[in-house]
Amino acid sequence: MGSVKTGITLIYWGIVILLLAIISGILVPFIVKDLETFVRLMMVLGVVVILANIITIVGKVMCLGAPQETGAREFIIAAVVADGLSLLISLAGLFQQLPSYAPQVANLLSMAGFVLFMLFLKQVAIFIQRDDLAQAAASVLTLGIILIVTAILTGLLAFVAPVLVLITGLVMLVVGILFVIRYVGLIAKMKDAI
């Protein structure tokens, strides 16, 4: 389980770096007024986001060392494949013209990777006899699914009933904040529990 602990620790730091990059991306427009500096900083933050995703994927690859008796290996293998393909599509989109549906495919793969990773964490938590962490993983998975459904619903409502977008957007914001807090908390507890 040593490689799983290392993997989850890498995932934790990948998430922390990603969150810091997102917060920085939100703050940069308020701090930097020079357009050239703004563009450079946003490009740097884009690279940081890619690196955070790579760290997270490397962490998931490390989790492939989970013992077979955990019953979690199939979930992490599928999660690594889904996340890897999503990242490859995203990187390819930076360097060449891809079909218009490519970003949606990358997003679907990323969502599938998330669901599979949560199932992996739940199974590992059950294996190490931490029912509290298994329940936390199920809770984060539920919040993630609610967030995905709300995002899809918000996108659809933008065309049908734009006034409802504000309501679904607020729901998405509240669920998103709760999701991030619980997700980071789960990963932090898992890395210490293994």
Residue pairs with C-beta under 8 A, 6 or more apart in sequence:
1 65
1 66
1 67
1 128
1 194
2 65
3 62
3 63
3 64
3 65
3 66
4 62
4 63
4 65
4 66
4 124
4 194
5 191
5 194
6 59
6 62
7 58
7 59
7 60
7 61
7 62
7 63
7 64
7 65
8 59
8 63
8 187
8 190
8 191
8 194
9 59
9 191
10 55
10 56
10 58
10 59
10 62
11 55
11 56
11 59
11 60
11 63
11 187
12 59
12 184
12 187
12 188
12 191
13 55
14 52
14 53
14 54
14 55
14 56
14 59
15 52
15 56
15 183
15 184
15 187
16 184
17 48
17 51
17 52
17 55
18 49
18 52
18 53
18 56
19 180
19 184
20 48
21 45
21 48
21 49
21 52
22 49
24 41
24 45
25 42
25 45
28 38
28 41
28 42
28 45
29 38
32 38
32 41
50 87
50 90
50 91
53 83
53 87
54 87
56 83
57 80
57 83
57 84
57 87
60 76
60 79
60 80
60 83
60 117
61 80
63 76
63 80
63 120
64 73
64 76
64 77
64 80
66 72
66 73
66 76
66 120
66 124
67 73
69 127
70 123
70 124
70 127
71 123
71 126
71 127
72 119
72 120
72 123
72 124
72 127
75 116
75 117
75 119
75 120
75 123
76 116
76 117
76 120
78 112
78 116
79 112
79 113
79 114
79 116
79 117
79 120
80 113
82 109
82 110
82 112
82 113
82 116
83 109
83 110
83 113
83 117
85 106
85 109
86 106
86 107
86 109
86 110
86 113
89 98
89 102
89 103
89 105
89 106
89 109
90 103
90 106
92 98
92 102
93 102
93 103
93 106
111 148
114 144
115 141
115 144
115 145
118 137
118 138
118 140
118 141
118 144
119 137
119 141
121 133
121 137
121 186
121 190
122 134
122 137
122 138
122 141
124 190
124 194
125 131
125 132
125 133
125 134
125 136
125 137
125 190
125 193
126 134
128 193
128 194
130 193
133 186
133 189
133 190
133 193
136 182
136 185
136 186
136 189
137 186
139 182
140 179
140 182
140 183
140 186
143 175
143 178
143 179
143 182
143 183
144 179
144 183
146 175
147 172
147 175
147 176
147 179
150 168
150 171
150 172
150 175
151 172
153 168
154 165
154 168
154 169
154 172
157 164
157 165
157 168
158 165
